[in-house]
């Protein structure tokens, strides 16, 4: 074989190897391409359209062709944040209600989930059945579960009033309106915690499997009680998991629309006027889609800001702990 022929063979072999490496490197991206296209169609395109709609005076008169709606600039945003006007004041009240609701719901979900996970960490008879029962609220479809709670909270025929008033004799003989007035907030919170805490239980239970049992045995030999073991071993060991868990619960709860909508319908009581149902009313009940879109964009910016700040502080705290 001449030197020229050998050189051509080497160049061809190198070209084939480079092509094979490029194909192997591109394969993961090609496999992700369908999912990225679906994400673009399902989430990103409606998000961009919503942002564009927020700069227009889009009402029921322009539903047929919303691109003909007058361009208003930032007027919708000014209307939404002006607390001296009815629209802005109502949005602020809904925002504060949602903050309180989210704080209580996330805190109770995490507390109940962690307590149940720690309780079922040790092996005992019937632990598997108990764990399965704990996960039932999370496994049920949201609509079926919330509709069941709506029947239970009915004033005259509901199970809650039957147990509280008729069986236990609490609160006097008059039945309580659970889905009206101030009680609606606590009814909504009850449903949210009931269907949310099994997720925290599932995540914390999975995290506890990675803690070596020798740590607890050594702590017990050193005289540490159950509460000291939880404080010094359990909680620090699942700290990274809890950081992600709390963030996910916060985003899910703050954006929750299904629960209040199924429980109260289109018009939630003022005490349970979460921002998700408030934006729905501003858009699909009053037919002011421009203002509703502006509220949605403001909600998105708020959640992005909270997430960024939360991740910044949690990441910095983890780095300081590792150092």
C-alpha positions in Angstrom: 0.0 0.0 0.0 1.4 3.4 -1.0 1.8 6.3 1.4 -1.0 8.2 -0.4 -3.4 5.3 -0.1 -2.6 4.9 3.6 -3.2 8.6 4.2 -6.6 8.4 2.5 -7.5 5.4 4.7 -6.4 7.2 7.9 -8.4 10.3 6.9 -11.5 8.2 6.1 -11.2 6.3 9.4 -10.9 9.6 11.3 -13.9 11.0 9.5 -16.0 8.0 10.3 -14.9 8.1 14.0 -15.8 11.8 14.2 -19.2 11.2 12.6 -19.9 8.4 15.1 -18.9 10.6 18.0 -21.2 13.4 16.7 -24.0 11.0 16.3 -23.6 9.6 19.8 -23.3 13.1 21.2 -26.5 14.3 19.4 -28.6 11.2 20.2 -29.6 12.4 23.7 -30.7 15.8 22.3 -32.7 14.1 19.5 -34.4 11.9 22.1 -35.3 15.1 24.1 -36.6 17.0 21.1 -40.2 15.6 21.1 -40.6 16.5 24.8 -39.1 20.0 24.2 -41.6 20.5 21.3 -44.5 19.5 23.5 -43.3 21.7 26.3 -43.1 24.6 23.8 -46.6 24.0 22.6 -48.3 23.3 25.9 -46.5 25.9 28.2 -44.3 28.4 26.5 -46.6 29.4 23.6 -49.6 30.1 25.9 -47.3 31.9 28.3 -46.1 34.2 25.5 -49.6 34.7 24.3 -50.8 35.6 27.8 -48.0 38.2 28.1 -49.0 39.8 24.8 -52.7 39.8 25.9 -51.7 41.6 29.2 -50.8 44.7 27.1 -54.2 44.9 25.4 -57.7 46.0 26.4 -59.0 42.5 25.7 -62.7 42.2 26.6 -65.6 40.1 25.3 -65.9 42.5 22.3 -62.6 41.2 20.8 -62.9 37.5 21.6 -63.3 36.6 17.9 -60.1 38.3 17.0 -58.1 39.3 20.0 -55.3 40.8 17.9 -57.7 43.7 17.1 -58.0 44.7 20.8 -56.5 48.2 21.5 -53.0 48.3 22.8 -52.9 49.8 26.3 -49.3 49.4 27.3 -48.9 49.0 31.1 -52.4 50.2 31.9 -53.6 46.8 33.0 -50.6 46.4 35.3 -51.2 49.8 36.8 -54.8 48.9 37.4 -53.8 45.6 39.1 -51.2 47.1 41.5 -53.1 50.3 42.4 -54.4 49.4 45.8 -56.4 52.7 46.0 -58.8 51.3 43.3 -61.2 48.5 43.7 -59.4 46.1 41.3 -56.0 46.6 43.0 -57.4 46.4 46.5 -59.3 43.2 45.8 -56.1 41.7 44.2 -54.1 42.7 47.3 -56.6 41.1 49.6 -56.6 37.9 47.6 -52.8 37.9 47.6 -52.5 38.3 51.4 -55.2 35.5 51.8 -53.2 33.3 49.5 -49.9 34.0 51.4 -51.6 33.0 54.8 -53.2 30.0 53.3 -50.0 28.8 51.7 -48.0 29.3 54.9 -50.4 27.3 57.0 -50.9 24.6 54.3 -47.3 24.0 53.6 -46.3 24.1 57.2 -49.0 21.6 58.3 -48.3 19.3 55.3 -44.6 19.2 56.1 -45.2 18.7 59.8 -47.7 15.9 59.4 -45.7 14.2 56.6 -42.5 14.3 58.6 -44.1 13.1 61.8 -45.8 10.2 59.9 -42.5 9.3 58.1 -40.6 9.3 61.4 -43.3 7.2 63.1 -43.3 4.6 60.4 -39.5 4.5 60.0 -39.1 1.6 62.4 -40.5 -1.8 61.4 -43.6 -3.0 63.2 -46.6 -5.2 62.4 -49.0 -3.5 60.0 -46.6 -0.8 58.9 -47.1 -1.5 55.2 -50.9 -1.3 55.5 -50.6 2.0 57.5 -48.3 3.5 54.9 -50.7 2.5 52.1 -53.6 4.2 54.0 -51.5 7.3 54.5 -51.1 7.6 50.7 -54.8 7.2 49.8 -55.5 11.0 49.8 -52.6 11.5 47.4 -53.7 8.7 45.1 -57.3 9.8 44.8 -58.2 12.1 41.8 -58.4 15.7 42.9 -61.9 16.3 41.7 -63.3 13.2 43.3 -61.7 14.0 46.6 -62.7 17.6 46.7 -66.3 16.9 45.7 -66.5 14.4 48.5 -65.3 17.0 50.9 -67.8 19.5 49.5 -70.6 17.0 50.4 -69.1 16.5 53.8 -69.1 20.2 54.5 -72.8 20.7 53.6 -74.7 22.5 56.3 -77.8 20.3 56.6 -76.7 16.9 55.4 -72.9 17.0 55.7 -71.0 14.5 57.7 -68.9 17.2 59.5 -71.9 18.9 61.0 -73.5 15.6 61.8 -70.4 14.6 63.8 -69.6 17.9 65.4 -73.1 19.1 66.3 -75.3 16.0 66.4 -72.9 13.4 67.7 -70.5 15.4 69.8 -72.8 18.3 70.7 -70.2 20.9 70.1 -70.9 24.4 68.8 -74.5 24.5 69.9 -77.5 23.0 68.1 -77.3 25.3 65.0 -75.4 23.8 62.1 -72.4 25.6 60.8 -72.0 27.0 57.3 -68.6 25.6 56.4 -68.5 26.8 52.8 -69.6 30.4 53.5 -68.1 33.3 55.4 -64.9 33.0 57.5 -65.3 29.2 57.9 -64.7 28.8 54.2 -61.0 29.5 54.8 -60.6 26.7 57.3 -62.6 24.3 55.2 -60.3 25.0 52.2 -57.2 24.7 54.4 -58.5 21.3 55.7 -59.0 19.9 52.2 -55.6 21.3 51.1 -53.7 19.7 54.0 -55.6 16.4 53.7 -54.7 15.9 50.1 -51.2 17.4 50.3 -49.5 15.9 53.4 -49.2 12.4 51.9 -46.8 13.8 49.3 -44.6 15.2 52.1 -44.8 11.8 53.9 -43.8 10.0 50.7 -40.7 12.2 50.0 -39.5 12.2 53.6 -40.0 8.5 53.9 -37.8 7.9 50.9 -35.1 10.3 52.3 -35.1 8.4 55.7 -34.1 5.2 53.9 -30.7 6.7 53.3 -29.9 7.3 57.0 -27.7 4.4 58.4 -29.3 2.7 61.3 -25.9 2.7 63.0 -26.2 6.4 63.7 -29.3 5.9 65.8 -27.7 2.9 67.6 -24.7 5.0 68.4 -26.8 7.9 69.6 -28.9 5.6 71.8 -25.7 4.1 73.4 -24.6 7.7 74.1 -27.8 8.3 76.0 -29.7 10.4 73.3 -33.4 10.2 73.6 -35.9 10.0 70.7 -36.3 13.8 70.4 -32.5 14.3 70.4 -32.1 11.7 67.7 -34.7 13.4 65.6 -33.2 16.8 66.1 -29.5 15.8 65.7 -29.8 13.0 63.2 -33.1 12.8 61.3 -33.7 16.5 60.5 -30.1 17.3 59.4 -29.9 14.2 57.3 -33.1 15.1 55.3 -32.3 18.8 55.2 -31.6 18.9 51.4 -34.7 16.9 50.6 -36.8 19.2 52.8 -35.5 22.2 51.0 -36.8 20.9 47.7 -40.0 19.6 49.2 -41.0 22.9 50.8 -40.3 24.7 47.5 -42.5 22.2 45.5 -45.3 22.4 48.1 -45.1 26.2 48.1 -45.5 26.4 44.3 -48.2 23.8 44.2 -50.2 25.4 47.0 -49.8 29.0 45.8 -51.0 28.1 42.3 -53.7 25.7 43.4 -56.9 26.3 41.4 -58.7 23.0 41.3 -59.3 22.8 45.1 -61.1 26.2 45.5 -62.9 25.9 42.2 -64.4 22.5 42.9 -65.1 23.3 46.5 -66.8 26.7 46.0 -67.5 27.0 42.3 -66.8 30.2 40.2 -67.3 32.6 43.1 -65.3 31.7 46.1 -66.1 33.5 49.4 -64.0 36.5 50.3 -62.3 34.6 53.1 -61.2 31.9 50.7 -60.5 34.1 47.7 -57.2 32.6 46.6 -55.3 34.4 43.9 -55.8 31.6 41.3 -59.6 31.7 41.6 -59.4 35.5 41.7 -57.6 35.7 38.4 -60.1 33.3 36.9 -63.0 35.5 38.0 -61.2 38.6 36.6 -60.7 36.9 33.3 -63.7 34.5 32.7 -66.4 36.0 34.8 -66.0 39.7 34.1 -64.6 39.0 30.6 -61.6 41.3 31.2 -58.9 39.1 29.8 -56.3 41.9 29.5 -56.4 42.6 33.3 -56.6 38.9 34.1 -53.5 38.3 32.0 -51.6 41.1 33.7 -52.5 39.6 37.1 -51.2 36.2 35.8 -47.9 37.8 34.7 -47.5 39.5 38.1 -48.1 36.2 39.8 -45.5 34.5 37.6 -42.9 37.2 38.4 -43.7 36.9 42.1 -43.2 33.1 42.1 -40.0 33.4 40.0 -38.6 36.0 42.5 -39.5 33.9 45.6 -38.0 30.8 44.0 -34.8 32.6 43.1 -34.4 34.1 46.6 -35.2 30.8 48.2 -32.7 28.8 46.1 -30.0 31.5 46.6 -30.2 31.3 50.4 -30.7 27.5 50.6 -27.8 26.9 48.2 -25.5 29.4 50.1 -26.5 27.7 53.4 -25.7 24.3 52.1 -22.3 25.5 50.8 -21.5 27.0 54.2 -22.4 23.8 55.9 -20.2 21.8 53.5 -17.3 24.2 54.1 
